Amino acid sequence: MSVKAFRLVPAVEREMLMGDKVRINIECIECCGKNLYIGTNDCFIYHFLLEEKISATGKITFAATKQLYKHLGFKKAVNELKAASALNRLLVLCDNTMTLVHMMNLEPVPSGARIKGAVTFTLNENPVSGDPFCVEVCIISVKRRTIQIFMVYEDRVQIVKEVLTPEQPCAVAVDGHYLCLALTTQYIILNYNTGNFQDLFPYCSDEKRPIVKRIGRQEFLLAGPGGLGMFATVDGISQRAPVHWSENVIGAALCFPYVVALDDEFITVHSMLDQQQKQTLPFKEGHILQDFEGKVIVATDKGIYILVPFPLERQIQDLLASHRVEEALVLAKGARRNIPKEKFQVMYKRILQQAGFIQFAQLQFLEAKELFRSGQLDVRELISLYPFLLPTSSSFIRSHPPLHEYADLNQLTQGDQEKMTKCKQFLMSYLNEVRSTEVANGYKEDIDTALLKLYAEANHESLLDLLVSENFCLLTDSAVWLEKHKKYFALGLLYHYNSQDAAALQLWVKIVNGDVQDPTRSDLYEYIVDFLTFCSDQELVWKYAEWVLLKNEEVGVQIFTKRPLEEQQKNTFNPDDVIRCLNKYPKSLVKYLEHLVLDSKIEKEKYHTHLAVLYLDETLRLKSVATDSCAELNGVQTKLRSLLQKSDLYRVHFILEKIKGTDLHMENAILYGKLEEHDKALHILVHELKDFPAAEDYCMWSSESKNLAYRQRLFHMLLSVYLNPGPSDCELVVAAVDLLNNHAAEFDAAQVLQLVPDNWSLQLLSPFLTGAMRQSIHTKRMTQIALGLAEAENFIYKHEKAKLKGRSIILSDKKLCQVCQSPFCEPAFVRYPNGGMVHTHCAANNRLVNANMTHRFSSPSSQT
């Protein structure tokens, strides 16, 4: 793919160099700074001063000024020129002799220092000597298979090393101790310090011209077989893929990140980053291509030209303009070494952002997202593509120069609705990901508002999640958008998040009442109830209490019964106020009183009595209607009985008066029980209801938390009720026998035997008597065990006391208290098991926990 990487600019025209001399040809060139040296076939050296100029159009041109020229005195061509700027010397190879001349006047050094027998030479750009006043030169000698290393000074040369090679060398490049050699049939790496060498790959010097070029520290570029430019390190490995150039390549140069190659007809430019050929420039009759400190010079026999690189940033922008994103990014990464760090970071981020928009326009959303993230894109650049998504209050202005060529999403998609939908889905996903990251810092309002608008427009389920979590949606913009898309429930959430609960409730009530349509929540009424339940604004709760109760009494009352625990503890809502409000709603009133009495355990007579009266009234009402409400009646009656049994706070006499004259016998019996009128209660249960199990249960729950004697008294009363009518009532007799046999432990057997009729058989009472005997024996044995344990414990204490009395303790005024170190002035002391003695008050003050024994004596001389 074509890239405008270089522009060919003339540097030295033919007329300036040779005038009308047709036979003069350029043989070699050297450039050092602004100094350009040219060696010709007629043994002349020309010195030009090369000035770089920038035209009015911004193009770079060169003006060459001839300084002087010098004939070397031979009849042969000048083969090579190398500048040693540190020595102010020019190294000239002519007629197999390397001569040192002055860089400015081209005069040979007075000493006449030279090196004879050189076929070709090169400088070591990574010298090993460390001497700043010399250069290291490597020559291929006329001696067969010989390489020589010289140290070249201002006016003298010194041979350092002579190395034999496996074959005759044709070309050489040097780096430190390493020589990269093109031999007759192969390339090798040779360490001239150790003599070790490593074969690289074969080639035929008879068929093609070898190329050996140092391109960096310990790395070389070689002309390989099959038209490949091969890279090799001093270790004999390749860390880069080869570049594909012409089979007839003549020369190569490096201008990072490009390798430039020359053949008979073209100059080709290849990327070292992706190994692709990037540019082709027609150039015939070229025979020299070299780079000098980043300046690439190419020459024909008659003229010299310079390949001027286009700025890398412009190349990258051209690639992006052609939508060649991968190539642009590869080139941008490669440009890191040529651009200052801070400038590169700014440039690279922008390139990533531009590449992201290119991928975005091609609907390559995953690639676009990664590029946006890597380039730290101001996400508002992306949002601004979507009409009306940025808040009206946003101060955002697009980057200049722009990161893309699109005015908005309509232009980018050309009105294609499917593409537009995909773009919006991508933005939703991207904004949702970045809103909680550092990317959103500084403009969270813009991001969240845009996200809300996208969700509302797409009817996306995440709209509600956004509004119930922490967000920065701007109220004004968002409210208009939600109303436009009829998202009234979501609008209420937005109001609530912005502490406008009154507006939220007003809107939600309209939805429930059907004034506006929004099907978002089918349970919106329940949601409002729940919202009011946890609403701390009492005025708002009272305002909508009537509305929620009118809609559904049993659900609506939850705004009072399910309030947060901390509110209930503070008694925020006065129960009396709530009850007055609920008087018009009987079901709600019952629910609320149940909450006070049963759940909150409030011990106030008026609430217990009120609840009991409501239960009672409802029971009587249901009894007066048809029998199809039997289940409901049973439920209410069960609640009434449970309250009457378990509560001790209601007004018993008041309830009893209301029950009189009704058929609520069980309730009547419970009330008599509360008044301790157990005989009346049992009479009702036995004679009026004939509910013997209920009578037994009555005795059980009435005697709960009472002592055994109380319980026995109740059971004896029940037995008396069973037996009072006399033996003629068989049903009561059976009940009495069952009572005795099932609850033997609750009776005093002696009293029972006095009550039962004489004509009852022993067999009839055998279960009761067996149980009574077993209980009596069990009680006796348990008592004996307890007595035995007590006697054993007493014996242990006596034994311990005897052991302590067996030891004598002498107390005198010389003994000191172990706590206060004062003598004993009284015959009372405390002795510890370890033998230590302390005052009684010292022992009490120090709260010592050791087992102790206190001894009191009638006189200080007494002994124990």
C-alpha positions in Angstrom: 0.0 0.0 0.0 1.3 3.4 -0.9 2.6 5.9 1.7 4.2 9.2 1.0 7.2 8.6 3.1 9.9 10.5 1.1 10.2 13.1 -1.6 13.2 13.1 -4.0 14.9 16.5 -4.0 17.9 17.4 -6.2 21.0 18.4 -4.2 23.9 18.7 -6.7 23.0 19.1 -10.4 25.3 17.8 -13.2 26.3 21.3 -14.4 27.5 22.3 -11.0 29.7 19.3 -10.6 31.2 18.7 -14.0 30.0 21.4 -16.4 30.4 20.1 -19.9 32.8 17.3 -19.1 30.8 14.3 -20.3 33.2 11.6 -19.1 33.3 12.6 -15.4 31.2 10.2 -13.3 30.4 10.2 -9.6 32.0 7.2 -7.8 31.4 7.8 -4.1 29.9 10.3 -1.7 30.3 11.3 1.9 28.2 13.7 4.0 29.1 15.1 7.4 26.8 17.8 8.7 26.5 20.4 5.9 29.7 19.1 4.2 29.1 17.0 1.1 32.1 15.3 -0.5 32.1 13.7 -3.9 34.7 11.4 -5.4 34.9 11.0 -9.2 36.3 8.6 -11.7 39.0 11.1 -12.7 40.6 11.1 -9.1 39.0 14.4 -8.0 37.4 15.1 -4.6 34.8 17.9 -4.6 33.7 19.7 -1.4 30.2 21.3 -1.4 28.4 23.1 1.4 24.8 21.9 1.5 22.2 24.3 2.8 18.7 23.2 3.6 15.9 25.7 2.8 12.1 25.8 3.2 10.1 27.2 0.4 7.0 29.4 0.7 4.9 26.3 0.2 6.6 24.6 3.2 8.7 22.2 1.0 12.3 21.5 1.8 14.9 22.2 -0.9 18.7 22.1 -0.9 21.3 24.6 -2.2 24.8 23.3 -2.8 27.7 25.6 -2.9 31.0 24.4 -4.3 33.8 25.1 -1.8 36.9 23.6 -3.6 38.1 20.5 -5.3 41.3 18.5 -5.2 43.1 16.1 -7.6 44.7 13.2 -5.7 47.5 12.7 -8.2 46.4 9.3 -9.4 44.9 8.1 -12.6 42.3 6.0 -11.0 38.9 6.6 -9.6 38.2 7.7 -6.0 36.6 4.5 -4.6 35.5 5.5 -1.1 35.2 8.5 1.2 34.6 8.5 5.0 34.6 11.5 7.2 36.2 11.4 10.7 34.8 14.6 12.1 36.5 14.1 15.5 39.9 14.2 13.8 38.8 16.8 11.1 40.0 14.3 8.6 38.6 12.7 5.4 39.6 9.1 4.7 40.0 8.6 1.0 40.4 5.2 -0.8 42.0 5.4 -4.2 44.2 2.9 -6.0 44.1 0.5 -3.0 45.5 3.2 -0.8 43.7 4.9 2.0 44.9 8.5 2.5 44.2 11.0 5.2 43.3 14.5 4.0 42.1 17.6 5.8 38.3 18.0 5.7 38.4 21.7 4.9 41.3 22.2 2.5 41.5 18.6 1.2 45.3 18.6 1.6 47.0 15.4 2.7 48.3 15.3 6.2 52.0 16.4 6.4 53.1 13.1 7.8 51.9 11.3 4.7 50.1 8.7 6.8 48.3 6.2 4.7 47.3 2.5 4.5 48.2 0.6 1.5 46.7 -2.6 0.1 43.1 -1.8 1.0 40.3 -3.1 -1.3 37.5 -1.4 0.8 37.1 -0.1 4.3 34.6 0.9 6.8 34.5 2.8 10.2 33.7 1.2 13.5 30.7 3.3 14.8 30.8 1.4 18.1 34.6 1.6 18.8 36.1 -0.5 21.5 39.2 1.6 22.2 37.4 4.4 24.0 40.1 6.9 22.7 38.3 10.1 21.5 41.3 11.1 19.4 41.3 8.2 17.0 38.9 6.2 14.8 38.8 2.5 14.3 39.0 1.4 10.7 38.4 -2.0 9.3 39.8 -2.8 5.8 39.6 -5.7 3.4 43.2 -6.3 2.5 44.5 -7.2 -0.9 46.1 -10.1 0.9 44.0 -13.1 0.3 41.3 -13.8 3.0 42.6 -11.1 5.3 40.9 -8.4 7.3 42.9 -5.7 9.0 42.0 -3.4 12.0 43.7 0.0 12.2 43.6 2.9 14.7 43.7 6.1 12.7 44.9 9.3 14.4 45.2 12.9 13.0 48.5 12.3 11.4 49.3 8.6 11.8 47.8 5.1 11.5 48.4 2.0 13.6 47.6 -1.6 12.8 45.8 -3.4 15.7 44.7 -6.7 14.4 44.9 -8.9 11.3 42.3 -11.6 11.0 42.1 -14.5 8.5 38.7 -15.4 7.1 37.3 -18.7 5.8 36.9 -17.3 2.3 37.8 -14.2 0.4 35.7 -11.3 1.9 33.8 -9.0 -0.5 32.1 -6.5 1.9 32.3 -5.7 5.6 30.5 -3.9 8.4 31.7 -3.6 11.9 30.2 -3.1 15.4 32.5 -3.3 18.4 34.5 -6.6 18.1 32.1 -8.0 15.6 32.6 -8.1 11.9 29.7 -8.9 9.5 31.3 -10.2 6.4 30.1 -11.1 2.9 32.4 -13.9 1.8 32.5 -15.5 -1.6 29.6 -17.9 -0.9 28.0 -16.8 2.4 27.6 -14.2 5.1 29.2 -14.7 8.5 29.5 -12.9 11.9 33.1 -12.9 13.1 34.5 -11.8 16.5 37.9 -10.5 15.7 38.9 -10.4 19.3 38.3 -14.2 19.9 38.4 -15.4 16.3 35.1 -17.2 16.6 32.7 -16.9 13.7 29.1 -18.0 13.0 27.6 -18.7 9.6 24.5 -16.8 8.7 23.2 -17.9 5.3 24.6 -18.6 1.8 24.6 -16.3 -1.2 26.5 -16.2 -4.5 28.8 -13.2 -5.0 29.1 -13.9 -8.7 25.4 -13.5 -9.3 24.6 -10.4 -7.2 26.3 -7.6 -5.3 26.5 -8.3 -1.6 25.1 -5.7 0.9 26.4 -5.5 4.4 25.1 -2.5 6.4 25.2 -1.7 10.1 21.8 -0.4 11.1 22.1 -0.2 14.9 23.9 -1.5 17.9 24.9 -5.1 17.2 22.5 -5.4 14.3 23.1 -5.6 10.5 21.1 -5.5 7.3 22.1 -8.0 4.6 21.0 -8.7 1.0 19.7 -12.3 1.3 18.6 -14.8 -1.3 15.2 -14.5 -3.0 15.1 -10.7 -2.9 15.0 -10.5 0.9 16.5 -7.9 3.1 17.6 -9.9 6.1 18.3 -8.6 9.6 20.9 -10.3 11.8 22.4 -9.6 15.2 25.9 -10.3 16.4 24.5 -13.5 18.0 23.5 -14.7 14.5 19.8 -14.4 15.0 17.1 -12.3 13.4 14.9 -10.3 15.7 12.9 -8.8 12.8 11.1 -10.3 9.9 12.8 -9.7 6.5 11.7 -7.1 4.0 11.0 -8.0 0.4 12.9 -6.0 -2.1 14.1 -6.4 -5.6 16.3 -9.3 -6.7 18.6 -6.7 -8.4 19.1 -4.4 -5.3 22.2 -2.3 -5.6 22.2 -0.5 -2.3 20.3 0.0 1.0 20.0 2.7 3.6 18.2 3.2 6.9 15.9 6.0 7.9 13.9 4.7 10.8 11.3 3.2 10.6 12.1 2.6 6.9 14.6 0.7 4.9 15.3 2.3 1.6 16.5 0.0 -1.3 17.9 1.0 -4.7 17.8 -1.1 -7.9 18.2 -0.3 -11.6 14.9 1.5 -12.0 13.3 2.3 -8.6 13.9 3.4 -5.1 11.6 1.3 -2.8 10.7 2.1 0.8 10.0 -0.7 3.2 8.7 -0.5 6.8 10.8 -2.2 9.5 7.7 -2.3 11.6 5.4 -4.4 9.5 7.9 -5.3 6.6 5.5 -4.0 4.0 6.6 -2.0 0.9 5.3 1.5 1.5 6.5 3.6 -1.4 8.1 3.3 -4.9 9.9 6.1 -6.6 11.1 5.8 -10.2 14.8 6.4 -10.3 17.0 5.2 -13.2 20.7 5.0 -13.5 21.2 5.2 -9.8 24.2 3.4 -8.4 24.8 4.9 -4.9 22.4 4.9 -1.9 23.7 5.8 1.5 22.4 7.3 4.7 24.3 9.9 6.7 23.0 10.7 10.2 19.4 10.3 9.1 19.9 11.9 5.7 19.4 9.5 2.8 21.4 10.4 -0.3 21.1 8.7 -3.7 23.3 9.4 -6.7 23.5 8.6 -10.4 26.8 9.0 -12.4 26.0 12.6 -13.0 23.9 14.0 -10.1 23.1 13.8 -6.4 19.6 13.7 -4.8 18.3 13.6 -1.3 15.3 11.6 -0.1 13.5 14.1 2.2 11.2 12.3 4.6 7.7 13.6 5.2 7.0 14.2 8.9 5.9 11.0 10.5 2.9 12.7 11.9 1.8 13.7 8.4 2.4 10.1 7.2 0.3 8.8 10.0 -2.5 11.3 9.3 -2.4 10.2 5.6 -2.8 6.6 6.6 -5.7 7.5 8.9 -7.3 9.5 6.1 -7.1 6.3 4.0 -8.7 4.4 6.9 -5.5 2.3 7.2 -5.7 2.1 11.0 -3.4 -0.8 11.7 -0.6 0.7 9.6 -1.0 4.1 11.2 -0.8 2.6 14.7 2.3 0.5 13.8 4.0 3.6 12.4 3.0 5.7 15.4 4.4 3.2 17.8 7.6 3.0 15.8 7.9 6.8 15.8 8.5 6.7 19.6 12.3 6.7 19.3 12.3 9.8 17.0 10.0 12.1 19.0 10.5 13.5 22.5 8.5 11.6 25.1 6.0 14.2 26.1 5.3 15.2 22.5 5.0 11.6 21.5 2.5 10.8 24.3 0.2 13.7 23.2 0.5 12.7 19.5 0.0 9.0 20.2 -3.1 9.6 22.3 -4.6 11.7 19.5 -3.8 9.1 16.9 -5.5 6.4 19.0 -8.6 8.6 19.3 -8.7 9.2 15.6 -8.3 5.5 14.9 -11.1 4.8 17.3 -13.5 7.1 15.4 -12.5 5.4 12.1 -13.3 2.0 13.6 -16.5 3.4 15.1 -17.6 4.7 11.7 -17.0 1.2 10.3 -19.1 -0.3 13.1 -16.1 -2.1 14.5 -17.2 -1.3 18.1 -14.9 -3.6 20.1 -11.8 -2.2 18.3 -13.1 1.3 18.7 -13.7 0.9 22.4 -10.2 -0.3 23.0 -8.7 2.6 21.1 -10.9 5.1 22.9 -9.8 3.6 26.2 -6.1 3.5 25.3 -6.3 7.0 23.9 -8.0 8.3 27.0 -10.7 9.9 24.9 -12.8 12.7 26.4 -16.0 10.7 26.1 -17.9 13.9 25.3 -16.3 13.8 21.9 -18.2 10.6 21.2 -21.4 11.8 22.9 -21.4 15.0 20.8 -21.9 12.9 17.7 -25.4 12.0 18.9 -27.8 14.9 18.6 -29.3 16.4 21.8 -27.5 13.9 24.1 -25.2 16.4 25.7 -27.0 18.6 28.3 -27.9 22.1 27.2 -25.7 23.5 30.0 -22.6 21.6 28.8 -19.6 23.8 27.9 -18.0 21.1 25.8 -16.3 22.1 22.5 -15.0 19.6 20.1 -11.3 19.1 19.7 -9.5 21.2 17.1 -8.3 20.1 14.7 -11.2 17.6 14.7 -10.7 13.9 15.5 -13.1 12.9 12.7 -14.9 14.2 9.7 -18.5 13.7 10.8 -20.9 16.4 11.9 -23.2 14.0 13.7 -24.5 10.4 13.7 -27.0 11.1 10.9 -24.1 12.0 8.6 -22.0 9.0 9.8 -24.8 6.5 9.2 -26.3 8.3 6.2 -29.8 7.9 7.8 -29.5 4.1 8.1 -31.7 3.4 11.1 -30.2 -0.1 11.7 -26.7 1.4 11.9 -27.9 4.2 14.0 -29.4 1.7 16.5 -26.2 -0.2 16.7 -24.3 3.0 17.3 -26.6 3.9 20.1 -26.3 0.5 21.7 -22.6 0.8 21.6 -22.7 4.2 23.3 -25.0 2.9 26.0 -22.6 0.0 26.7 -19.5 2.3 26.6 -20.9 5.0 28.8 -22.1 2.4 31.3 -18.6 1.0 31.5 -16.7 4.3 31.8 -19.1 6.2 34.1 -17.5 4.7 37.2 -13.9 5.1 36.0 -11.4 7.9 35.9 -12.5 8.6 32.4 -15.7 10.2 33.7 -13.9 12.5 36.2 -14.9 16.1 35.6 -18.0 15.5 33.5 -20.0 12.8 35.1 -23.2 14.9 34.7 -22.7 14.9 30.9 -22.2 11.1 30.8 -25.1 10.1 33.1 -27.5 12.5 31.4 -26.6 11.2 28.0 -26.9 7.6 29.3 -30.3 8.4 30.7 -31.5 9.8 27.4 -30.3 6.7 25.5 -32.0 4.4 28.0 -35.2 6.3 27.8 -35.3 6.4 24.0 -34.5 2.7 23.7 -36.9 1.7 26.5 -34.0 0.0 28.1 -34.4 -1.9 31.4 -31.3 -0.3 32.9 -33.0 3.1 33.0 -34.4 2.3 36.4 -31.2 0.8 37.7 -29.4 4.1 36.8 -32.0 6.2 38.6 -32.1 4.1 41.8 -28.3 4.1 42.2 -25.8 7.0 42.6 -26.0 9.2 39.5 -25.3 12.7 38.2 -28.2 13.1 35.8 -29.1 16.8 35.4 -32.7 17.2 36.5 -33.8 19.8 34.0 -32.5 18.1 30.8 -33.4 14.6 32.1 -37.0 15.5 33.1 -37.9 17.0 29.7 -36.5 13.9 28.0 -38.3 11.4 30.2 -41.5 13.2 29.8 -41.0 13.3 26.1 -40.7 9.5 26.0 -43.5 9.0 28.5 -41.3 7.5 31.2 -43.3 8.9 34.1 -42.3 6.3 36.6 -38.6 6.9 35.9 -39.2 10.7 36.1 -40.6 10.1 39.6 -37.4 8.2 40.5 -35.4 11.2 39.2 -37.5 13.6 41.3 -37.0 11.3 44.4 -33.2 11.2 43.8 -33.2 15.0 43.7 -35.1 15.1 47.0 -38.4 16.1 45.4 -40.5 13.4 46.9 -43.7 15.4 46.6 -43.3 15.7 42.8 -42.5 12.1 42.5 -45.6 10.9 44.5 -47.8 13.3 42.6 -46.7 11.8 39.3 -47.0 8.2 40.4 -50.5 8.8 41.8 -51.5 10.2 38.4 -50.2 6.9 36.8 -52.2 4.8 39.2 -55.3 7.0 38.7 -55.0 6.6 34.9 -54.4 10.3 34.3 -51.1 9.5 32.5 -50.1 6.2 30.9 -46.9 4.4 31.8 -46.9 0.5 32.0 -43.4 0.3 33.5 -44.7 -1.1 36.8 -48.0 -3.0 37.2 -47.5 -3.0 41.0 -47.1 0.8 41.2 -49.7 1.1 43.9 -47.8 -1.3 46.1 -44.6 0.6 45.3 -46.1 3.8 46.4 -47.3 2.2 49.7 -43.7 0.9 50.2 -42.3 4.3 49.3 -44.6 6.1 51.9 -43.7 3.4 54.5 -40.1 4.4 54.4 -40.7 8.1 53.8 -39.5 10.3 56.6 -41.6 13.3 55.6 -44.7 12.9 57.9 -46.6 15.6 56.1 -46.3 13.7 52.8 -47.4 10.5 54.4 -50.5 12.1 55.9 -51.2 13.8 52.6 -51.4 10.5 50.7 -52.7 8.3 53.6 -56.4 8.7 52.6 -55.6 7.9 48.9 -53.7 4.7 49.7 -56.4 3.6 52.1 -59.2 4.3 49.6 -57.4 2.1 47.1 -56.9 -0.8 49.4 -57.4 -0.7 53.1 -55.4 -3.8 54.0 -52.4 -2.9 51.8 -52.6 0.8 52.5 -52.4 0.5 56.2 -48.8 -0.8 55.8 -47.6 2.9 55.6 -48.2 2.8 59.4 -47.6 -0.8 60.3 -44.4 -1.5 58.5 -42.4 1.6 59.2 -38.7 1.3 59.9 -37.8 0.0 63.3 -36.0 3.2 64.4 -39.1 5.2 63.6 -41.3 2.8 65.6 -38.9 3.1 68.5 -39.1 6.9 68.4 -42.9 6.7 68.1 -42.8 9.2 65.2 -46.4 8.7 64.3 -48.7 9.0 67.4 -50.9 5.9 67.5 -53.9 7.9 68.6 -53.6 10.1 65.5 -53.3 7.1 63.3 -56.4 5.4 64.9 -58.5 8.6 64.3 -57.4 8.5 60.7 -58.3 4.8 60.3 -61.7 5.0 62.0 -63.3 5.2 58.5 -61.5 2.1 57.4 -62.4 -0.8 59.7 -60.1 -3.4 58.1 -57.2 -1.0 58.3 -58.0 -0.2 61.9 -58.0 -3.8 62.8 -54.6 -4.3 61.1 -53.1 -1.3 62.8 -54.4 -2.4 66.3 -53.0 -5.9 65.7 -49.7 -4.2 64.9 -49.8 -2.3 68.1 -51.0 -5.1 70.4 -49.5 -8.3 68.8 -46.4 -7.1 67.0 -45.2 -4.0 68.9 -46.4 -5.5 72.3 -47.7 -2.1 73.4 -49.2 -2.6 76.9 -52.0 0.0 76.8 -55.5 -1.0 77.9 -57.3 1.1 75.4 -55.6 -0.6 72.4 -56.2 -4.1 73.7 -59.8 -3.3 74.6 -60.4 -1.6 71.2 -59.0 -4.6 69.3 -61.1 -7.0 71.4 -64.2 -5.0 70.7 -63.5 -4.9 66.9 -62.9 -8.7 66.9 -66.1 -9.1 68.9 -68.2 -6.8 66.6 -66.9 -8.5 63.5 -67.7 -12.0 65.0 -71.2 -11.0 65.8 -71.7 -9.4 62.4 -70.5 -12.5 60.6 -72.7 -14.7 62.7 -75.7 -12.6 61.7 -75.1 -13.1 58.0 -75.3 -16.2 55.8 -73.2 -19.2 56.5 -71.1 -18.8 53.4 -68.7 -16.8 55.5 -67.9 -19.7 57.8 -64.1 -19.6 57.1 -63.9 -15.9 57.7 -65.9 -16.3 60.9 -63.7 -19.0 62.2 -60.6 -16.8 61.5 -62.0 -13.8 63.3 -63.3 -15.9 66.2 -59.9 -17.6 66.6 -58.2 -14.2 66.8 -60.8 -13.0 69.4 -60.2 -16.1 71.6 -56.5 -15.9 71.3 -56.5 -12.2 72.3 -58.9 -12.9 75.2 -56.7 -15.7 76.4 -53.3 -14.2 76.1 -53.9 -10.5 77.0 -54.3 -9.3 80.5 -54.8 -5.7 79.6 -58.3 -5.3 78.2 -61.3 -4.4 80.2 -62.8 -7.8 81.1 -66.1 -6.6 82.5 -66.7 -4.3 79.6 -66.2 -7.1 77.1 -68.2 -9.5 79.3 -71.2 -7.1 79.2 -71.0 -6.9 75.4 -71.0 -10.7 75.1 -73.9 -11.3 77.4 -77.0 -12.5 75.6 -74.9 -13.9 72.7 -74.0 -17.5 71.9 -70.3 -16.9 72.4 -70.0 -19.4 75.2 -66.3 -20.1 74.7 -65.4 -16.4 74.8 -67.7 -16.1 77.9 -65.8 -18.9 79.6 -62.4 -17.3 78.8 -63.6 -14.0 80.3 -64.8 -15.7 83.5 -61.4 -17.3 83.7 -59.8 -13.9 83.6 -62.0 -12.9 86.5 -60.8 -16.1 88.4 -64.4 -17.3 88.3 -63.3 -20.7 87.1 -66.4 -22.6 88.3 -68.6 -20.5 86.0 -66.1 -20.9 83.1 -66.0 -24.7 83.6 -69.7 -24.9 83.9 -70.1 -23.2 80.5 -67.6 -25.4 78.9 -68.9 -28.6 80.3 -72.7 -28.1 80.5 -73.4 -25.6 77.8 -70.8 -26.4 75.2 -70.1 -30.0 76.2 -66.6 -29.4 74.9 -64.6 -31.6 77.3 -61.2 -31.2 75.5 -61.8 -27.4 75.6 -62.4 -27.7 79.3 -59.1 -29.5 79.8 -57.3 -27.0 77.6 -58.9 -24.2 79.8 -57.3 -25.7 82.9 -53.9 -25.9 81.2 -53.7 -22.3 79.8 -55.3 -20.8 82.8 -52.7 -22.3 85.0 -49.7 -21.3 82.8 -47.0 -19.5 84.8 -48.8 -20.6 88.0 -47.6 -23.1 90.6 -48.6 -26.8 90.8 -51.1 -26.2 93.6 -53.0 -23.8 91.4 -53.1 -26.2 88.5 -54.2 -29.0 90.7 -57.0 -26.8 92.1 -58.3 -26.2 88.5 -58.3 -29.9 87.6 -60.0 -30.8 90.8 -62.7 -28.2 90.1 -63.2 -29.7 86.6 -63.5 -33.2 88.1 -66.0 -31.9 90.6 -68.0 -30.3 87.7 -68.0 -33.7 85.9 -69.1 -35.6 89.1 -71.6 -33.1 90.5 -74.6 -34.2 88.4 -74.2 -37.7 89.8 -73.4 -41.0 88.3 -76.5 -41.1 86.0 -74.8 -38.9 83.4 -72.7 -41.4 81.5 -71.1 -38.8 79.2 -69.8 -36.9 82.1 -68.6 -40.0 83.8 -66.6 -41.0 80.8 -65.2 -37.5 80.6 -64.2 -37.7 84.3 -62.5 -41.1 83.8 -60.6 -39.8 80.8 -59.6 -36.7 82.7 -58.2 -38.8 85.5 -56.5 -41.3 83.3 -55.0 -38.6 80.9 -53.8 -36.1 83.5 -52.9 -38.3 86.5 -49.9 -36.1 87.4 -52.2 -33.1 87.8 -54.2 -34.6 90.7 -53.8 -35.4 94.4 -54.7 -39.1 94.4 -55.9 -39.0 98.0 -58.4 -36.2 97.2 -59.5 -37.9 94.1 -60.3 -41.2 95.9 -62.6 -39.2 98.2 -64.4 -37.6 95.3 -65.1 -40.6 93.0 -68.2 -42.7 93.6 -67.8 -45.9 95.5 -69.3 -48.0 92.8 -66.4 -47.2 90.3 -64.4 -50.3 89.7 -60.7 -50.6 90.2 -60.2 -51.5 86.6 -61.9 -48.3 85.5 -59.4 -46.2 87.5 -56.4 -48.5 87.0 -54.6 -46.1 84.5 -55.0 -43.2 86.9 -53.9 -45.2 90.0 -51.0 -46.6 88.1 -49.9 -43.2 87.0 -50.5 -41.8 90.5 -48.4 -44.6 92.1 -45.7 -44.2 89.6 -45.6 -40.4 90.2 -45.6 -40.9 93.9 -42.8 -43.4 93.8 -40.8 -41.2 91.4 -41.2 -38.2 93.7 -40.1 -40.2 96.7 -37.0 -41.6 95.0 -36.0 -38.2 93.6 -36.3 -36.8 97.1 -34.2 -39.6 98.5 -31.5 -38.9 95.8 -31.5 -35.2 96.6 -31.2 -36.0 100.3 -28.3 -38.4 99.7 -26.5 -35.9 97.6 -27.0 -33.2 100.2 -25.6 -35.6 102.9 -22.6 -36.4 100.8 -21.9 -32.8 100.2 -22.2 -32.1 103.9 -19.7 -35.0 104.6 -17.2 -33.5 102.2 -17.4 -30.1 103.9 -17.0 -31.7 107.3 -13.9 -33.6 106.0 -12.4 -30.4 104.7 -13.0 -28.7 108.0 -11.4 -31.5 109.9 -8.3 -31.4 107.7 -8.0 -27.6 108.3 -8.4 -28.0 112.0 -5.6 -30.6 112.0 -3.0 -27.9 111.3 -2.1 -25.3 114.0 -1.6 -21.6 113.1 0.3 -19.3 115.5 -0.6 -15.6 115.3 1.5 -13.1 117.1 2.2 -9.4 116.8 5.3 -10.2 114.9 3.3 -11.7 112.0 2.9 -9.2 109.1 0.0 -9.0 106.7 1.1 -10.1 103.2 -0.9 -7.3 101.5 -0.2 -4.2 103.7 2.9 -5.5 105.5 1.4 -4.3 108.9 1.3 -6.4 112.1 -2.0 -8.0 113.2 -3.7 -6.0 116.0 -6.9 -8.1 116.1 -7.4 -11.9 116.5 -9.4 -12.0 113.1 -7.5 -12.8 109.9 -7.8 -14.5 106.6 -5.7 -17.5 105.7 -5.1 -18.7 102.1 -4.4 -22.3 101.1 -0.7 -21.4 100.4 -0.4 -20.4 104.2 -0.4 -16.7 103.7 -2.3 -14.5 106.2 -3.9 -11.1 105.6 -6.1 -8.7 107.4 -9.8 -9.3 106.7 -10.2 -5.8 105.3 -7.1 -6.2 103.1 -8.6 -9.4 101.7 -11.9 -7.6 101.0 -10.2 -4.6 99.4 -8.1 -6.6 97.1 -10.9 -9.0 96.1 -8.6 -12.0 96.2 -10.3 -15.0 94.7 -8.3 -17.7 96.3 -10.3 -20.1 98.5 -9.9 -19.0 102.1 -10.9 -19.6 105.6 -11.5 -17.0 108.3 -10.4 -17.9 111.8 -11.5 -15.9 114.9 -9.8 -16.4 118.3 -10.6 -15.3 121.7 -7.0 -14.1 122.3 -4.0 -13.4 120.2 -2.2 -16.5 121.6 -5.0 -18.9 120.6 -4.1 -21.6 118.2 -6.1 -23.6 115.7 
